[in-house]
């Protein structure tokens, strides 16, 4: 390898990874584990979905996009509404589902 290529590879390795992008929704009507499981199953089937997290206590549903893709908030809202729940707030956050889970556990 030449020195320029080695320097480029080393510089790229030192860069922080890009933050994952997730859509986070506040959802009314979820009351049990069956509710959470149904929402998680529906949203996991979306083509751009990497991971899904549902927190019944905080009424939060988070959907993380696969690398290089974006989650369509309108589609997430439609899936949750079609399942019989109300989306009262929807936002895009620069966090992974794992980060959102960790924050939820820390808040308890």
Secondary structure, DSSP 8 states (H G I E B T S, - for coil): --HHHHHHHHHHHHS------EEEEEEES--SHHHHHHHHHHHHTSTTEEEEEEETTTTEEEEEE-TT----HHHHHHHHHHTT-EEEEEEEES--HHHHHHHHHHH-
